[in-house]
Amino acid sequence: MIRIASLSILAPVLLAACSTASVSQTAAPAKAMNGVLVGPNQMTLYVFDKDAAGSGKSVCNGGCATNWPPLAAPAGAASMGDWAVVTRDDGGKQWAYKGRPLYYWVKDTKPGDKTGDGFLNNTWHAAKP
């Protein structure tokens, strides 16, 4: 009898946890703030001109990715609307917006910083919604 009571108490909690997980899988991985896209940490996201839009891959790997960390996508992430998942050279997953992979810039230190905009002969740009 105690086991049945325990299951009836735990069942709604487990169902709520499952529904929360599915909601986060369908939520956009970034949002617009002050005219640019920002990640969940509210840091500015960037696009790289050398990435071919819609190619499904990133050309920023190795040392480049150390300075420009990708907006990582979880293993089970799926494309939705303007959002796509690209597979990186190391096998990791990365979010792309309108076909363009998204990155952070290591020298941005606080939300609102856009110090990478125009970097490297204007090949890096703050991502716009």
Backbone hydrogen bonds in HBPLUS format (Angstrom, degrees):
<---DONOR---> <-ACCEPTOR-->    atom                        ^
c    i                          cat <-CA-CA->   ^        H-A-AA   ^      H-
h    n   atom  resd res      DA  || num        DHA   H-A  angle D-A-AA Bond
n    s   type  num  typ     dist DA aas  dist angle  dist       angle   num
A0005-ALA N   A0001-MET O   3.11 MM   4  6.36 161.3  2.15 147.9 152.8     1
A0006-SER N   A0002-ILE O   2.88 MM   4  6.11 155.2  1.94 149.6 156.8     2
A0007-LEU N   A0003-ARG O   2.94 MM   4  6.19 158.8  1.99 150.2 155.1     3
A0008-SER N   A0004-ILE O   3.00 MM   4  6.24 155.3  2.06 147.7 154.4     4
A0009-ILE N   A0005-ALA O   3.07 MM   4  6.32 137.3  2.26 140.8 152.0     5
A0009-ILE N   A0006-SER O   3.18 MM   3  5.14 128.5  2.46  93.2 106.7     6
A0010-LEU N   A0006-SER O   2.88 MM   4  6.10 157.9  1.93 151.5 157.9     7
A0011-ALA N   A0007-LEU O   2.86 MM   4  5.75 152.8  1.93 150.1 155.4     8
A0013-VAL N   A0010-LEU O   3.04 MM   3  5.21 116.1  2.47 103.1 119.1     9
A0014-LEU N   A0010-LEU O   2.92 MM   4  6.18 163.4  1.95 164.6 169.7    10
A0015-LEU N   A0011-ALA O   2.93 MM   4  6.14 161.8  1.97 156.2 161.4    11
A0016-ALA N   A0012-PRO O   2.93 MM   4  6.04 155.3  1.99 143.1 149.8    12
A0017-ALA N   A0013-VAL O   3.00 MM   4  6.25 156.0  2.06 147.8 154.1    13
A0018-CYS N   A0014-LEU O   3.05 MM   4  6.30 157.2  2.10 147.7 153.4    14
A0019-SER N   A0015-LEU O   2.98 MM   4  6.21 158.8  2.02 150.0 155.5    15
A0020-THR N   A0016-ALA O   2.96 MM   4  6.13 152.1  2.04 147.8 155.1    16
A0021-ALA N   A0017-ALA O   3.10 MM   4  6.32 156.5  2.15 146.3 152.0    17
A0022-SER N   A0018-CYS O   3.14 MM   4  6.42 156.5  2.20 148.1 153.6    18
A0023-VAL N   A0019-SER O   3.10 MM   4  6.29 146.9  2.21 141.6 150.1    19
A0024-SER N   A0020-THR O   3.14 MM   4  6.43 160.5  2.18 151.8 155.6    20
A0025-GLN N   A0021-ALA O   3.25 MM   4  6.49 141.5  2.40 141.5 151.3    21
A0026-THR N   A0023-VAL O   3.05 MM   3  5.32 140.9  2.21 104.0 115.1    22
A0031-LYS N   A0038-VAL O   3.01 MM   7  5.55 156.6  2.07 153.6 159.8    23
A0038-VAL N   A0031-LYS O   2.75 MM   7  5.55 156.9  1.81 161.8 169.2    24
A0033-MET N   A0036-VAL O   2.77 MM   3  5.53 160.3  1.81 161.6 167.3    25
A0036-VAL N   A0033-MET O   3.18 MM   3  5.53 167.6  2.19 115.5 119.4    26
A0037-LEU N   A0127-ALA O   2.77 MM  90  5.46 156.3  1.83 145.5 149.2    27
A0045-LEU N   A0037-LEU O   2.92 MM   8  5.61 151.4  2.00 158.2 150.1    28
A0039-GLY N   A0043-MET O   2.98 MM   4  5.61 154.6  2.05 154.0 155.2    29
A0042-GLN N   A0039-GLY O   2.80 MM   3  5.09 159.0  1.85 121.4 124.2    30
A0127-ALA N   A0045-LEU O   2.79 MM  82  5.62 175.0  1.79 137.8 139.5    31
A0046-TYR N   A0103-TYR O   2.67 MM  57  5.01 149.2  1.76 142.7 152.7    32
A0103-TYR N   A0046-TYR O   2.97 MM  57  5.01 146.3  2.08 136.1 144.6    33
A0047-VAL N   A0125-HIS O   2.86 MM  78  5.44 151.8  1.94 153.0 162.4    34
A0125-HIS N   A0047-VAL O   3.02 MM  78  5.44 159.7  2.06 153.9 159.3    35
A0051-ASP N   A0048-PHE O   3.02 MM   3  5.66 162.7  2.05 120.5 126.0    36
A0049-ASP N   A0123-THR O   2.80 MM  74  5.06 169.6  1.81 156.1 159.6    37
A0055-SER N   A0052-ALA O   3.02 MM   3  5.50 156.3  2.08 141.1 138.9    38
A0054-GLY N   A0099-GLY O   2.87 MM  45  4.16 166.5  1.88 115.8 117.9    39
A0064-CYS N   A0061-ASN O   3.12 MM   3  5.32 131.3  2.37 145.4 134.3    40
A0065-ALA N   A0062-GLY O   3.08 MM   3  5.39 117.3  2.49 102.6 116.4    41
A0066-THR N   A0062-GLY O   3.18 MM   4  6.56 127.4  2.47 138.8 153.2    42
A0066-THR N   A0063-GLY O   3.11 MM   3  4.96 135.2  2.32  92.4 105.2    43
A0067-ASN N   A0063-GLY O   3.31 MM   4  6.69 151.2  2.40 148.0 152.7    44
A0067-ASN N   A0064-CYS O   3.15 MM   3  5.42 122.4  2.50 101.6 114.2    45
A0068-TRP N   A0064-CYS O   2.78 MM   4  5.90 145.6  1.90 146.7 158.4    46
A0106-VAL N   A0067-ASN O   3.03 MM  39  5.42 166.7  2.05 158.2 157.5    47
A0104-TYR N   A0069-PRO O   2.75 MM  35  5.30 160.5  1.78 157.3 163.4    48
A0071-LEU N   A0102-LEU O   2.93 MM  31  5.60 158.8  1.97 140.2 136.4    49
A0095-TRP N   A0071-LEU O   2.87 MM  24  5.74 166.3  1.89 170.7 174.7    50
A0073-ALA N   A0093-LYS O   3.01 MM  20  5.09 164.4  2.03 113.0 114.6    51
A0077-ALA N   A0074-PRO O   2.95 MM   3  5.34 168.1  1.97 122.7 125.0    52
A0080-MET N   A0083-TRP O   2.78 MM   3  5.15 151.6  1.86 137.9 147.4    53
A0083-TRP N   A0080-MET O   2.86 MM   3  5.15 154.6  1.93 139.8 136.9    54
A0098-LYS N   A0082-ASP O   2.76 MM  16  4.94 167.2  1.78 149.9 154.4    55
A0084-ALA N   A0096-ALA O   2.93 MM  12  5.08 162.9  1.96 144.3 147.9    56
A0096-ALA N   A0084-ALA O   2.80 MM  12  5.08 145.9  1.91 153.2 152.7    57
A0086-VAL N   A0094-GLN O   2.82 MM   8  5.27 167.8  1.83 158.0 161.5    58
A0094-GLN N   A0086-VAL O   2.92 MM   8  5.27 151.3  2.01 152.3 159.0    59
A0088-ARG N   A0092-GLY O   2.75 MM   4  5.21 173.3  1.76 157.9 160.2    60
A0091-GLY N   A0088-ARG O   2.88 MM   3  5.14 160.9  1.91 115.4 119.8    61
A0102-LEU N   A0095-TRP O   3.06 MM   7  6.10 156.4  2.12 161.8 154.3    62
A0097-TYR N   A0100-ARG O   2.89 MM   3  5.22 152.2  1.97 141.4 134.8    63
A0100-ARG N   A0097-TYR O   3.03 MM   3  5.22 165.8  2.05 110.8 115.3    64
A0108-ASP N   A0105-TRP O   3.07 MM   3  5.71 166.4  2.09 121.4 125.8    65
A0113-ASP N   A0110-LYS O   3.03 MM   3  5.82 165.4  2.05 145.7 148.7    66
A0117-ASP N   A0114-LYS O   3.15 MM   3  5.67 164.6  2.17 116.8 121.6    67
A0119-PHE N   A0116-GLY O   3.02 MM   3  5.18 163.3  2.05 129.5 128.6    68
A0118-GLY N   A0124-TRP O   2.70 MM   6  5.31 157.3  1.75 149.7 153.9    69
A0122-ASN N   A0118-GLY O   3.01 MM   4  3.92 139.0  2.19 128.5 121.8    70
A0123-THR N   A0119-PHE O   3.11 MM   4  6.28 143.9  2.24 149.9 156.7    71
A0124-TRP N   A0119-PHE O   3.32 MM   5  5.34 144.7  2.45 150.5 151.7    72
A0123-THR N   A0120-LEU O   3.22 MM   3  5.68 132.7  2.46 107.4 117.9    73
